[in-house]
Amino acid sequence: MKVNAIVAGVGMNKFGKHLNVSLKQLGGDPVLGAVADAGLELGDIEAAYVGNCAAGTVTGQESIRGQVILSSIGLGMIPIINIENACGSSTTALNQAAMMISAGYYDVALVLGVEKLFHENKMTTYAAFAGAVDIEVRDQMIAELSKGQPEGSGKNRSMFTDFYGVMARNHMKKYGSTVEHFAMVSAKNSLHGSLNPKAQYTTEMSVEDVLAQPMIVDPLTRPMLCPVADGGAALVLVSERKARELGIKDPVKIVSSVLHSYYEHEPNEEDNVTTRCIAEAYNESGLGPDDMDVIELHDSSAVCEILTYEHLQICRPGESVKILENGDTTLGGRIPVNTSGGLLRKGHPIGATGASQIVELTLQLQGRAGKRQVEGARHALAHNGGGTIGNEVAGMNITILSK
């Protein structure tokens, strides 16, 4: 379906450890910010799509998370749809809202991604991640992934950490990449994050600083793995008709929103869920990798960013390390990646991550990104997926925006 929706307003709070901040406040404040940014009132919103994963596990709030959060700021009566889809929950919410606007059902829709992950008991936080796999084979997965690594996978660290360790070791074996290359990703994103006041970590790190940190799983040190975070990000989407009515001077249009899920295929088959989403998004938008000016991708680990360069076709097969070494993905380079600091520095509040990527890209396309601004940015891409089935992502979202 052809997408026909405009991002009219964005809002986001600072990601971080907010033990004393409620889920209501983490979600409510960005909504109020986005509505004000759009020049609208709460009463103008016709429907709301709320992405959240872990509230049931971490806070005990189940079933009516969106209704509870939005009623606390005076927004009710309208359809409020709760969406849980792993780390892609809020871009899935974006997809659904954009489709409903494109179909003509609504002129104004709210998208909210919100998550509260920090808990006094770390096991509660890890439990939020442990359910994002097929639980019938989870113990077997943990045993396989953590072979030769320190004990405690799924207990004192997320089981996904071990998954990234395997990916990193395989990449080193196949392409000759080194731990220094993974450190380069973390250092680059720390530079970008140092320019983003909404990022959880704003201290710039050198490659040497990254390498000097404790190793969590071989070969990844702590800054090569994304930290959990609490936070919220909100978007107000409007139809083209409503955008003209509002007189939006710098509209950011969603030109493609693609969502697909894992499916059974041969292990080495190139046509997997990620490559299929990316190809469809480029085709649907009429744009290609060479048209992208800025990208926010799901760098849940440093190796994930390197692998995704190739998936997104911004480099030739096997040349992902080369474009990193050339500085192509750094601010000022050919195609800056994760100007927000990415998950590695901004943090990863699961349900809010995808929406926060769209916040960053909207600011970039409108020239509002401050010191991390990509000059002349006109087209942008967000890559956001989550959960694991087998050795692959369970759900993948690709969004392309144009100025």
GUTOR-228198 format. One record per atom (N, C-alpha, C): y, z, x. Coordinates in steps of 0.001 Angstrom, whole numbers, plus 500000, padded with zeros to 6 digits. Atoms other than C-alpha are relative to their C-alpha. Layout:
! GUTOR-228198
YZX
...
//
This chain:
! GUTOR-228198
498796500000500841
500000500000500000
501251500000500873
498752500074499248
503445499081501299
500812501270499801
499240498754500073
505419502211502137
501472499695499802
498592500206500315
508933502458500745
500636501367499775
499433498650500093
510347505897501522
500934500241501182
498973499683499005
513332507252503446
499970501494500304
499831498597499624
513593510502505409
501484500321499878
498586499715500289
516839511910504002
500493501278500655
499583498732499412
516838515387505549
498847500671500706
501036499299499232
514967517516508067
500432501441500268
499729498603499670
514690521225508805
498825500585500760
501067499426499168
512732523302511292
500495501307500597
499621498779499289
512709526796512725
499424499972501409
500489499935498631
512029527804516310
498544500450499981
501404499634499927
508302527816516961
499818501139501007
500241498901499065
506915530933518613
499150501086499393
500758498843500468
505355534327518150
500897500821499088
499157499340500989
506793535791514948
499151500960499165
500887499061500675
504549538711514071
500644500651498789
499314499277501073
507187540299511848
500705499082499005
499408500955500932
508208537128510000
498920499547499026
500999500335501013
506417536381506731
499781498500499907
500290501402500258
504787533099505792
501072499398499091
498946500476500904
507401532823503025
501252499597500774
498786500302499247
510285532961505486
499787498834500957
500302501098499086
508596530649508000
500066498658499282
499948501236500769
508338528057505230
501300499793499270
498805500123500822
511411528794503166
501228499540500755
498793500343499235
514056528535505869
500078498510500347
499922501442499721
513138524972506988
500253499155498752
499765500740501240
513089523815503356
501480500011499651
498574499906500301
516601525100502762
500814499152500975
499307500812499000
517683523422505996
499868498514499716
500227501421500262
516139520077505062
500759499534498768
499290500356501229
517622520082501559
501499499882500268
498573500058499644
521079520845502941
500293498777500865
499831501149499109
520632518172505630
500036498699499201
500027501190500855
519905515639502874
501198499922499065
498867499977500916
523027516652500965
499580500171498559
500537499801501339
520939517704497962
499940501482499647
500240498636500455
520196520821495932
498505500159499744
501407499761500289
516824522459495368
499571499360498684
500301500553501312
516988521282491779
499789498491499989
500192501446499918
516954517651492940
498568499627500364
501366500289499554
513408517939494272
499078499863498799
500861500308501141
510882516401491906
498541500376500229
501376499616499669
507641517287493708
499973500500501438
500107499444498650
506546519201496805
498555499930500479
501312500099499358
503626518645499180
500011500944501201
499955498906499014
502793521655501340
498733499995500846
501118500012499069
500582521442504428
499841501352500679
500306498723499347
498928524645505651
498490500082500192
501440499894499715
495561525430507234
499466501415499935
500627498730499629
495124529043508151
500485501221499245
499463498823500680
496995531283505711
498893500862499410
501089499224500585
493778532277504013
499317500887501019
500654499241498939
492241533402507305
500926501038500614
499094499141499230
495310534891508981
500751500992499125
499195499108500843
497330536345506093
499278500428498722
500700499707501244
494842536355503205
500524499235498807
499433500764501114
497001534036501103
499219498716499784
500789501172500331
494730531494499465
500597499259498798
499875500736501260
494933528863496735
501398499514499626
498673500357500522
498651528909495831
501070500215501071
499092499745498870
500306528975499241
501369499369499779
498732500681500216
502965526389498405
500818500624498895
499288499378501117
503837527997495096
500612501341500412
499498498699499549
504215531421496726
501205499829500909
498906500209499049
506412530116499541
501241499457499305
498840500670500590
508646527869497444
500648500813498885
499395499164501037
509106530287494550
500884501079500611
499190498962499338
510516532777497080
501419499531500292
498642500516499796
513526530457497564
500555499378498725
499489500460501285
513884529578493901
499571498609499601
500487501326500349
511917526341493774
498668500119499264
501206499911500808
509354526132490977
499990498958498909
500184500870501154
508248524327487816
499461498616500387
500424501338499584
507794521012489692
498548500008500468
501330500057499395
504368519796490863
500065500451501468
500115499542498611
503495521661494075
498547499806500406
501350500381499610
500476520224495846
499700500595501367
500410499376498750
498731522262498538
499005499096500721
500823500925499215
497189520181501325
499517500680501266
500606499469498787
494793521371503993
499176498891500640
500706501084499309
493655518740506512
500106500190501509
499997499657498573
493295520441509891
501408499847500578
498701500073499327
496090519810512412
500895498913499423
499220501055500628
497180516783510394
500440500334498588
499698499617501382
497916518771507236
501365499515499527
498667500349500508
501661518121507069
500308498512500113
499814501456500061
501474514434508014
499153499409498878
500730500395501202
498827514133505307
500885500239498769
499043499733501074
501393515766503003
501084498921499966
499016501079499902
503935513206504236
499427498708499418
500650501211500499
501488510389503520
499959499990498475
500122499938501450
500913511556499962
501356499935499304
498656500039500584
504594512141499232
500595498599500096
499450501338499800
505576508762500690
499341498996499059
500693500913500897
502926506992498618
500479500165498556
499540499756501370
504101508629495390
501415499464499790
498655500580500088
507697507640496107
499899498477499988
500165501451499927
506593504113497019
499467499438498689
500557500444501278
504665503873493738
500987500153498850
498971499858501016
507817504809491846
499892501230499133
500159498789500806
506670508179490532
501149500990500224
498937499050499688
509397510185492284
501102499309500800
498881500432499164
512824509602493806
500265500984501134
499764498972498985
512946512877495751
498754500882500117
501173499159499794
509965514691497268
500175500819501276
499938499094498856
509678517616499651
498653500011500713
501189499805499167
507197517823502530
500235501236500853
499904498786499191
506608521210504126
498703500203500767
501129499559499190
504325522134506993
500316501387500512
499708498616499607
504011525841507736
498713500680500443
501168499269499513
501681528098509654
500413501306500648
499871498712499320
501420531720510726
498654500255500672
501253499903499262
498791531942513460
499849501286500796
500093498773499197
499661534987515550
499551501174499126
500534498836500695
497778538107514531
499712501056501051
500255498927499047
497350541498516155
498575499942500545
501382500194499562
493626540704516354
499813498528500358
500109501389499569
493203537529518434
498790499289499397
501181500606500593
489774536964516918
500326499341498662
499574500591501267
491501536265513609
500615498628500239
499394501282499648
493539533499515250
498939498985500392
501052500922499574
490497531955516914
499134499564498831
500801500336501175
488649532078513598
500644498871499198
499303501059500722
491320529807512126
499642498627500558
500385501263499373
490317527109514616
498508499730499858
501457500144499985
486579527753514473
499453499314498764
500462500649501218
486343526400510937
500299498520499939
499605501415500011
487712522979511895
498941499098500619
501156500797499586
484245521712512815
498924500181498935
501145499808500887
480950521344510993
499336501326500384
500447498656499608
479991525028510931
498483500100500119
501455499951499894
476301524232510568
499516499674501412
500384500327498617
476269522911514133
500962500638501006
498967499428499132
479117525038515529
499423500732501204
500562499230498883
477000527395517637
499405499078501055
500571500969499070
475191524450519172
501110499293500783
498861500645499342
478526522737519919
500585500889501073
499412499061499037
479914525834521611
499103500139501222
500931499853498878
476787526212523722
500045498790500922
499971501229499199
476934522578524853
501316499848500747
498679500208499407
480675522456525482
500319500985501121
499613498939499057
480869525726527421
499021500172501153
500939499903498876
478013525070529860
500747500030501329
499376499894498688
479072526202533326
501398500572499991
498651499452500111
482323527713532025
499932501504499746
499994498550500251
483380531368531676
499537500319498584
500443499582501324
481874533247528750
501202500259499089
498948499633500956
483889533791525591
500532498861499177
499543501111500830
484256530351524005
499890500377498530
499956499645501403
485282530902520397
500271501467499747
499765498561500144
485881534602521091
501308500426500673
498720499683499360
488622535013523693
500773498737500372
499263501261499918
489648531366523670
499468499089498897
500432500953501013
489519528560521131
498859499155500542
501100500859499580
486294526561521245
500493498604500379
499467501313499670
488476523439521409
500422499911501460
499665499976498580
489540524507524896
498864499416500829
501150500515499273
486028523762526117
499804498511499741
500065501424500332
486099520423524320
500948499211500898
499029500685499150
489233519473526268
499555500010501465
500525499945498640
487596520598529497
498993498893500253
500981501088499883
484721518182528914
500713498652500064
499242501254500000
487189515390528116
500661499765501353
499312500124498715
489109516098531318
499017499640501113
500983500282498953
486010516130533520
499447498583499864
500476501367500220
484780512896531933
501042498972500428
498936500928499620
488163511231532468
500101499905501520
499948499992498538
488193512252536125
498857499165500581
501178500729499512
484703510829536591
500134498501499739
499928501408500375
485430507555534783
501154499264500650
498800500695499547
488964506788535965
500544500489501340
499500499484498734
489434508838539113
501269500812499868
498835499134500177
492188510953537598
499730501346500669
500111498716499318
492871514317539200
500668501087499185
499363498885500690
493945517748538093
501519499919500143
498550500180499814
497378516874539514
500585499099498914
499513500870501076
497685514129536901
500169500790498697
499867499171501206
497040516614534109
501212500927500129
498834499139499770
499645518895535687
501294499220499819
498806500833500168
502117515989535660
500389499893498532
499709500036501431
501800515770531877
500696501282499561
499428498707500389
502501519479531464
501405500178500565
498679499883499386
505426519335533878
501011499118499276
499110500906500746
506929516325532086
500406500600498665
499696499445501316
506647517975528704
500805501295500090
499170498799499813
508144521179530104
501461499612500218
498636500505499846
511198519154531149
500595499700498638
499509500335501335
511527517801527628
500196501262499148
499901498773500776
510854521203526080
501176500870500405
498854499198499527
513572522788528225
501296499549499341
498819500553500667
516031520580526317
499950500172498489
500194499843501439
514726521561522873
500077501475499610
499856498581500371
516027524865521474
498976500468498971
501008499618500985
513298524807518789
498605500151500625
501301499901499333
510469524748521360
499661501454500297
500456498641499695
508391527863521971
500290500363501453
499777499764498572
508650527516525763
501064499033500504
498874500828499566
511903526253527268
500250500100501506
499886499922498540
511285526956530961
499389498758500625
500532501175499327
510877523866533121
499027500419501097
501021499709498994
507779523858535342
499767498772500870
500369501084499100
506914521795538386
498488499803499949
501441500226499906
503486520287539018
499339501173500709
500549498867499241
502922523068541537
499945501264499147
499992498841500902
503894525698538962
498815499943499033
501097500167500961
501369524290536497
498660500264500663
501266499835499289
498580524196539078
499758501441500412
500124498611499540
499296527788540131
499596500960498892
500358499131501123
498586529163536649
498475500165499905
501445499755500097
495148530615535775
499258498836499348
500850501015500606
492380528128535049
499281500624498811
500656499508501213
491059528557531505
498587499418499905
501294500676499827
488248525992531688
500214498916501045
499914500993498934
487544523653534562
500277498613499417
499061499678498929
489815521868535486
501371500429499476
498722499827500687
492555522911533017
500577501403500156
499290498728499935
495076525637533737
500719500250498683
499424499603501290
496892527476530956
501069499031499485
498969500895500550
499962525144530717
499488498615499628
500585501287500373
497607522159530309
499369500053498615
500578499798501329
496468523577526950
501093500493499068
498904499641500898
498707523886523917
499860501437499518
500022498635500512
499662527404522824
500076500012498477
499821499844501441
499352528589519240
501441500429499735
498630499625500363
502592529254517390
500082500261498509
499604499868501397
504109530364514113
501201499085499797
498826500828500240
506592528020512497
499883499148498759
499958500880501159
507636525641509776
500903498812500256
499164501201499908
509074522136509482
499981499319498637
499888500583501342
510319520384506349
500738498670500039
499399501326500134
511302516864505308
500317499746498533
499684500478501345
513059515522502238
499897498483500027
500169501443500108
511890512025501332
500634499505498710
499387500591501190
513761509771498931
499650498517499919
500197501433500192
513349506301497468
501209499253500559
498874500802499523
515523503441498676
501153500037499000
498965499922501030
517372503565495362
500803501283500125
499334498708499862
518144507252495829
500807500051501284
499268500017498732
519182506671499439
501332499270499838
498742500726500256
521758504118498278
500942500847499164
499194499135500860
522959506529495593
500656501113500809
499479498918499164
523381509286498204
500947499495501072
499149500570498968
525156506900500556
499576500410501400
500507499628498672
522908507781503496
500404498926501000
499442500961499044
524618506138506456
499006499595501082
500930500266498910
521775506349508956
498564500200499516
501323499753500573
518563505999506954
498867499772501003
501217500160499208
515220506469508695
498887499685499019
501000500467500951
512549504506506882
498592500201500546
501420499942499658
508831505231506903
499444498603499747
500476501376500162
507466501748507551
498477499920500025
501459499945500076
503838502812507898
499546501448500027
500636498683500004
501792505897507074
498519499772499734
501420500319500085
498083505536507759
499168501261500220
500881498838499922
495423508162507184
498556499549499825
501427500282500113
491705507777507867
499205501203500501
500875498889499629
488783510130508368
498794499499500788
501183500303499193
485754510267510623
498940499268499173
501136500673500628
482876507944509811
498928499770501072
501109500188499071
479469507386511377
500060498613500636
500037501271499278
479348504686514042
499285500222501326
500670499879498711
477690503949517349
500888500780500964
499203499124499120
478771506476520031
501009499269500867
499101500723499092
480347503852522290
500812498920499295
499272501011500764
481822501740519516
501507500221500120
498554499896499808
485495500994520153
500745500177498679
499344499935501305
486317500716516448
499724501355499352
500170498658500563
486616504441515677
501206500338499136
498953499648500957
488892506353513334
501396499889500608
498680500048499371
491765506600515841
500465498569500213
499593501377499733
491796502960516917
500246499245498697
499818500664501291
491448501851513294
501352500376499389
498709499548500534
494466503952512196
501160499321500722
498906500553499203
496627502680515033
500166498506499730
499928501436500264
495752499020514470
500586499730498622
499506500186501364
496417499345510745
501490500314499904
498577499629500038
499774501074511316
500871498914500619
499233501087499381
500978498355513685
500046498786499073
500060501159500888
499837495655511274
500863500208498751
499258499700501225
501355497350508218
501507499988500232
498564499903499706
504727497907509905
500590498697500510
499499501219499382
504946494471511500
500555500242501388
499540499628498666
505650496250514778
498800500206500915
501068499780499036
503631496663517954
500389501047501017
499714498954499005
503408499057520902
501239499723500833
498822500336499194
506112497173522806
501307500245499251
498797499744500797
508539497824519931
500367501475499950
499750498565500122
508226501608520127
500973500480501083
499003499449499072
511180503402521709
499727501447500363
500299498584499755
509899506979521453
498762500365499192
501271499630500625
506552508571520608
499811501505500059
500492498625500015
505407512019519539
498493499925499757
501447500057500165
501669512349520095
499377501381500129
500690498716500149
499137515108519603
499407500449501334
500428499545498670
498962516588523113
499466501429499935
500600498672500056
496737519524522267
499493500436501366
500249499725498587
495811519277525937
500634498874500799
499397501031499155
497229517343528866
499136498751500036
500890501170499957
494156515104528966
500091499204498704
499853500717501268
494642514248525273
501197499057500045
498846500887499904
498084512838526052
499658498769500825
500353501130499143
496738510671528862
499082499022499273
500921500856500745
493901509354526693
500713499230498890
499323500615501146
496275508614523804
500918498867500419
499204501146499528
498491506357525931
499224498702499786
500828501197500119
495604503904525973
499694499689498538
500277500216501422
494727504414522299
501170499308499303
498802500557500635
498317503585521326
500398498646500571
499788501315499372
498196500475523545
501334499891500716
498764500072499226
501297501427525511
499692499767501476
500428500399498666
499289500685528642
498677499266499868
501269500705500004
496305498554529547
498860501001500202
501147499108499794
492815500077529535
499871500429501461
500156499463498654
492413502354532533
501285500241500756
498731499873499279
496136502417533381
500866501146499484
499221498899500564
497183505595531566
500593500883501087
499487499183498899
497545507530534821
501149499277500707
498975500793499313
499613504705536287
501355500126499320
498694499920500663
502311504813533595
500560501419500068
499538498630499797
502447508581533990
500647500133501368
499472499934498631
502944508257537741
501317499250500129
498772500799499935
505637505611537177
501178500637499270
498935499361500768
507611507963534927
500342499270498719
499714500782501204
507362505528532016
500134500860498759
500026499181501215
506736508337529515
500937501206500073
498996498943499844
509477510631530788
501331499524499432
498653500365500446
512987510699529312
500675499129501047
499421500961499078
514812507749530843
499039498917500406
501009500994499675
511541505861531257
499861498946498929
500193501136500906
510207502811529458
499717500425498572
500368499560501348
508740504696526490
499763501510500007
500121498539499940
509441508457526401
499011500543498972
501028499405500850
506570510501524976
500200501508499926
499861498561500258
506865513975523441
501328500551500530
498667499538499617
510604514381523863
500286501396499471
499831498649500546
510306517573521799
499427501068500928
500790499087499182
508150519114524516
498531499922499637
501380500148500439
505029518203522575
499366501325499615
500727498779500345
502423520686521508
499929500935501199
500160499194498790
502156521840525125
501144500975500202
498850499124499785
505660523328525117
500647500456498689
499437499622501299
506859523295521503
499093501010499309
500968499139500653
503672525047520430
499304499269498876
500839500678500987
501045524235517827
499700500896498798
500285499336501278
501418525921514418
499316498982499094
500837501104500482
498604523818512982
500623499217498843
499515500692501186
499951523016509527
501404499451500126
498610500440499856
503523522500510765
500186498934501067
499843500874498838
502860520339513816
500389498576499620
499713501386500359
502820516930512139
501407499805499463
498647500111500546
506011517507510164
501050500188501090
499036499788498907
507737518769513320
500139498748500855
499896501276499283
506911515451515008
500970499064499281
499110500878500777
508688513606512193
501440500509500069
498657499444499804
511654515985512502
500590499471501299
499520500450498692
511960515101516197
500331498515499992
499775501444499975
511634511360515654
501165499595499116
498840500278500856
514145511372512802
501297500301500749
498813499654499213
516672513152515016
500250498955501086
499850501023498957
515992510624517777
500574498704499426
499547501262500577
516494507617515502
501405500093499439
498636499810500506
519698509112514108
500982500397501104
499115499654498883
521083509927517554
500426501447500005
499640498582500136
521019513675516875
499146500910500888
500939499216499199
518586514821519596
500637500670501217
499311499267498932
521217516169521981
499615499525501390
500256500318498594
520299516320525666
498699499235500214
501262500740499853
516865514807525043
500037498661499257
499855501229500756
518246511783523194
499511498779500776
500413501292499464
516552508435523844
501032498975499528
498895500883500361
519431505992523937
499494498727499313
500300501235500701
519271503148521438
498673499977499261
501306499954500667
516047504330519793
500090499427498586
500015500629501328
515220502185516742
498641500130499305
501340499909500574
511447502483516241
499241501141500680
500691498827499459
509234505540516666
498632500153499350
501370499809500496
505597506534516238
499573501445500176
500591498664499922
503886509842515479
498485499886499868
501467499985499959
500198510405516288
499565501447499829
500317498619500348
498709513508514689
498644500062499314
501328499895500572
495053514298514088
499449501400500164
500546498658499873
492819517305513758
498570500122499531
501387499740500321
489394518792513366
499080499135500829
500959500766499210
486249517549515073
498670499888499266
501367500237500442
483039515987513847
499322499214501113
500606500603498828
480643515105516621
500938500170501176
499053499950498878
482865514237519566
501291499279499660
498865500805500417
485626512688517516
500869500763499000
499074499373500930
488661513632515460
499502499817498566
500467500056501389
487868514417511810
500980499263499101
498981500678500802
491161513110510413
501148499583500878
498921500514499158
493885510953511971
501120499441499157
498796500487500667
497433510241510833
500876499259501016
499036500739499198
499694507566512308
501188499656499105
498779500283500756
503295507287511099
500939499207500886
498994500772499272
505806504659512177
501293500031499209
498667499883500591
509525505118511498
500927498962500627
499007500947499481
512392502655511850
501388500395499546
498598499702500300
516140503122511951
500538498935499063
//
